[in-house]
Amino acid sequence: MSGLILASQSASRKAMLTAAGVPFTAEAAGVDEESVKQAMIGEGTDGRRLADALAELKAVKVSRRHPEVLVLGCDSTVAAADDSLIDKAESREDSAAQLRALAGTTHKLTSAAVVAQGGVPIWRHVDTAKLTMRPFSEAFLQSYLDAEWPAIGGCVGGYRLEGLGAQLFSRIDGDHFTILGLPLLPLLDWLRVRGVIPA
């Protein structure tokens, strides 16, 4: 068996797999993430379990449509210093408010990857990075948003580390790929074992 289906249309995840030479196609999972997220948060779920559950949900849903193929589901969550979960900003004003709240603090970004086959999860990896956002001026914030909004509207936390978002941080502890939304190196190890990519 060769190839993989990415249960997502995420540009950053597609770019990572392409750059790493992984053969794949992408297909949106079409899950109602928001209602699942709200239900789980209501039950007191933390960011790690939420990312894992949403990644599994996406992988399993697409896997049921293509039971013979390996399907990769991914999700990322961002938790503020007080462990409250941060969502994608709905507007430029929301994004500015989120970034002001994160400035001068350390937050946690968790990315989960789950592979399903035949509608059943067969592999998973969850990883967390810690990011310390520097204090910054209102002038910097507005120039940052001028350059990055609305592209960062789909990014939890309001930044793309592979772009201008790097200027927001004073320290990062964790895996670069995890921060981009996919714990890539453990996935590549597993895909080599499965024969999807050469060992």
C-alpha positions as CSV (number, residue, x, y, z in Angstrom):
1,M,0.0,0.0,0.0
2,S,1.3,3.5,-0.8
3,G,0.0,6.9,0.0
4,L,-2.1,8.5,2.6
5,I,-5.2,10.7,2.8
6,L,-4.8,13.9,4.9
7,A,-8.3,14.5,6.4
8,S,-7.8,18.3,6.2
9,Q,-7.4,21.2,3.8
10,S,-4.8,22.9,6.1
11,A,-2.3,24.7,3.9
12,S,0.5,24.3,6.5
13,R,0.0,20.5,7.0
14,K,-0.2,20.0,3.3
15,A,3.1,21.9,2.9
16,M,4.8,19.9,5.6
17,L,3.9,16.5,4.0
18,T,4.8,17.7,0.5
19,A,8.2,19.1,1.6
20,A,8.9,15.8,3.5
21,G,8.2,13.8,0.3
22,V,5.1,12.0,1.7
23,P,2.7,10.9,-1.1
24,F,-0.8,12.0,-0.1
25,T,-4.1,13.4,-1.2
26,A,-6.2,15.8,0.9
27,E,-9.9,15.5,1.7
28,A,-11.8,17.7,4.1
29,A,-13.3,15.6,7.0
30,G,-16.5,17.7,7.2
31,V,-16.9,17.3,10.9
32,D,-18.7,19.8,13.1
33,E,-15.6,20.6,15.2
34,E,-17.3,23.5,17.0
35,S,-20.1,21.4,18.6
36,V,-17.7,18.6,19.6
37,K,-15.3,21.2,21.0
38,Q,-18.0,23.0,23.1
39,A,-19.3,19.7,24.4
40,M,-15.8,18.5,25.5
41,I,-14.8,21.8,27.0
42,G,-18.1,21.7,28.9
43,E,-17.0,18.4,30.3
44,G,-13.7,20.0,31.5
45,T,-11.5,18.5,28.8
46,D,-7.9,19.9,28.5
47,G,-6.2,21.0,25.3
48,R,-4.2,17.7,24.9
49,R,-7.3,15.5,25.1
50,L,-9.3,17.8,22.9
51,A,-6.6,17.9,20.1
52,D,-6.4,14.1,20.2
53,A,-10.1,13.6,20.1
54,L,-10.6,16.0,17.2
55,A,-7.7,14.5,15.2
56,E,-9.3,11.0,15.8
57,L,-12.7,12.2,14.8
58,K,-11.4,13.5,11.4
59,A,-9.3,10.5,10.7
60,V,-12.1,8.0,11.5
61,K,-14.7,9.9,9.5
62,V,-12.7,10.0,6.3
63,S,-11.4,6.4,6.9
64,R,-15.0,5.2,6.8
65,R,-15.3,6.6,3.3
66,H,-11.9,5.0,2.2
67,P,-11.5,1.9,4.5
68,E,-8.5,0.5,2.7
69,V,-6.4,3.6,2.8
70,L,-4.4,5.1,5.7
71,V,-6.1,8.4,6.8
72,L,-4.3,11.1,8.8
73,G,-6.3,13.4,11.1
74,C,-4.7,16.3,12.8
75,D,-5.7,19.0,15.3
76,S,-4.1,21.7,17.4
77,T,-5.1,23.5,20.5
78,V,-3.7,26.5,22.3
79,A,-4.0,26.9,26.1
80,A,-3.2,30.2,27.8
81,A,-1.0,30.4,31.0
82,D,-4.2,29.7,33.1
83,D,-4.9,26.6,30.9
84,S,-8.0,28.2,29.4
85,L,-8.3,27.2,25.7
86,I,-8.0,29.9,23.0
87,D,-10.0,29.6,19.8
88,K,-9.5,31.0,16.3
89,A,-10.2,34.7,16.2
90,E,-13.4,35.7,14.4
91,S,-12.2,39.2,13.6
92,R,-9.1,41.4,13.5
93,E,-10.3,42.9,16.9
94,D,-10.6,39.5,18.4
95,S,-7.1,38.6,17.2
96,A,-5.7,41.8,18.7
97,A,-7.4,41.1,22.0
98,Q,-6.0,37.5,22.0
99,L,-2.5,38.7,21.2
100,R,-2.6,41.4,23.9
101,A,-3.7,38.7,26.4
102,L,-0.8,36.3,25.4
103,A,1.9,39.0,25.4
104,G,4.4,38.6,28.2
105,T,3.1,35.0,29.0
106,T,3.9,31.4,28.1
107,H,1.2,29.4,26.5
108,K,1.0,25.8,25.4
109,L,0.4,24.6,21.8
110,T,-0.6,20.9,21.4
111,S,-0.8,19.1,18.1
112,A,-2.2,15.6,17.7
113,A,-2.0,13.3,14.8
114,V,-4.1,10.1,14.5
115,V,-4.0,7.6,11.6
116,A,-7.1,5.5,11.0
117,Q,-7.7,2.5,8.7
118,G,-11.0,0.7,8.2
119,G,-12.7,3.4,10.4
120,V,-10.5,2.5,13.4
121,P,-7.5,4.5,14.9
122,I,-4.3,2.5,14.5
123,W,-1.6,5.1,15.4
124,R,-1.5,8.4,17.3
125,H,1.0,10.9,18.6
126,V,0.3,14.0,20.7
127,D,3.0,16.6,21.4
128,T,3.0,19.9,23.3
129,A,5.3,22.9,22.8
130,K,5.6,25.9,25.1
131,L,5.8,29.4,23.6
132,T,6.8,32.6,25.4
133,M,5.3,35.7,23.7
134,R,7.3,38.8,24.3
135,P,5.7,42.1,25.5
136,F,5.2,44.3,22.5
137,S,3.9,47.8,21.7
138,E,0.5,48.6,20.3
139,A,2.3,50.0,17.3
140,F,3.9,46.7,16.6
141,L,0.6,44.8,17.1
142,Q,-1.2,47.0,14.6
143,S,1.6,46.8,12.0
144,Y,1.7,43.0,12.5
145,L,-2.1,42.7,12.0
146,D,-1.9,45.0,8.9
147,A,0.5,42.5,7.4
148,E,-1.0,39.2,8.7
149,W,-4.8,39.7,8.9
150,P,-6.9,38.0,7.6
151,A,-4.4,35.1,6.8
152,I,-4.0,34.4,10.5
153,G,-7.8,34.2,11.0
154,G,-7.5,30.4,10.6
155,C,-4.6,30.1,13.0
156,V,-5.3,29.4,16.7
157,G,-3.4,31.9,18.7
158,G,-3.1,34.4,15.9
159,Y,0.3,33.7,14.4
160,R,2.1,31.7,11.8
161,L,5.6,30.8,13.1
162,E,6.9,30.3,9.6
163,G,6.2,34.0,8.9
164,L,6.0,37.3,10.7
165,G,4.6,35.5,13.7
166,A,8.2,34.6,14.7
167,Q,8.7,38.2,15.8
168,L,6.1,37.7,18.5
169,F,8.2,35.3,20.6
170,S,11.2,35.5,22.9
171,R,11.5,31.8,23.6
172,I,10.1,28.5,22.2
173,D,10.5,25.1,23.9
174,G,9.3,22.3,21.7
175,D,9.3,20.8,18.2
176,H,9.0,23.2,15.3
177,F,6.7,20.9,13.3
178,T,4.4,20.5,16.3
179,I,3.9,24.2,16.4
180,L,3.1,24.3,12.7
181,G,0.3,21.8,13.4
182,L,1.7,18.3,12.9
183,P,4.2,16.1,15.0
184,L,5.9,15.2,11.7
185,L,9.0,13.3,12.8
186,P,7.1,10.5,14.7
187,L,4.7,10.3,11.8
188,L,7.5,9.8,9.3
189,D,9.0,7.1,11.5
190,W,5.7,5.2,11.5
191,L,5.1,5.7,7.8
192,R,8.6,4.2,7.1
193,V,7.7,1.1,9.2
194,R,4.4,0.8,7.2
195,G,6.3,1.0,3.9
196,V,4.5,4.2,2.8
197,I,7.8,6.0,2.4
198,P,11.3,4.4,1.9
199,A,13.2,3.3,5.0
